């Protein structure tokens, strides 16, 4: 009896260790995959505050909450099952799909650079609404537009995650995809909520009787728009770096190792020039070349999109 009990306890301990190891693996994979999605995450955080511009301050947090729920729905109800299906039945398609997403990131990053130097209306899809005067309709349109844009960004996040755990079993894939989806959504929209309300907090503090608080409040009022512009710039740079990196590694996965080998050898040569900053120089060189490649590919995509768009508009039924 005692022997049987000890054997049972040993089995329980072994199962507990296995479960702990699995959880550690999921946590490690989640952290790694989340880091790979940094470019998309930063861009998401930079874009979302635009959706509450022009609306009542009292509706800002409820709108962000609606968008966050829509983002979770995108990731957990649609993209997670699609990712698991691909990972289990069509793993060969992950790299090509990821590369398509990489081209999209290159296009978005290059388009934002183009817009910065030559302002135009290419990114109206990020906050586009009709000229309605109904506040409820305006809010619903903004939320719907934000969730549509989020779907594209979420798809890229989940694709990056899936590529990172493609070799794991289906349970680990599902756990990591779910964990990344939830954690990134909480992080992005938590930060967005803080950003959106920071100016309101600054205005309130700016009228305080305590001089230090008043000065800090004025600093917030002035600093939040600057921070949003900085965040948008960082997001664009990160999108280009991630997009270029995805394409370079994707070509290597498909058997075309030339670009990856060239970048690695060139970056290694630059890194070797400094014994102290070698690793930093290596990373910066690699990232810069990948981002430059992304600008070239994104620029070519812009030309194609601008050439095709008029044709598509003419083919739409309402155009006739």
Secondary structure, DSSP 4 states (H G I P E B T S, - for coil): -HHHHHHHHHHHHHHHHHHHHHHHHHHHHHHHHHHHTHHHHHHHHHHHGGGGTTS-HHHHHHHHHHHHHHHHHIIIIIIHHHHHHHHHH-TTHHHHHHHHHHHHHHHHHHHHHHHHHS--STTGGGT-------HHHHHHHHHHHHHHHHHHHHHHHHHHHHHHTTTS-HHHHHHHHHHHHHHHHHHHHHHHHHHHHHHHHHHHHHT-SSHHHHHHHHHHHHHHHHHHHHHHHHHHHHHHHHHHHHHHHHHHHTT--HHHHHHHHHHHHHHTT-SSSHHHHHHHHHHHHHHHHHHHHHHHHHHHHHHHHHHHHHHSGGG-
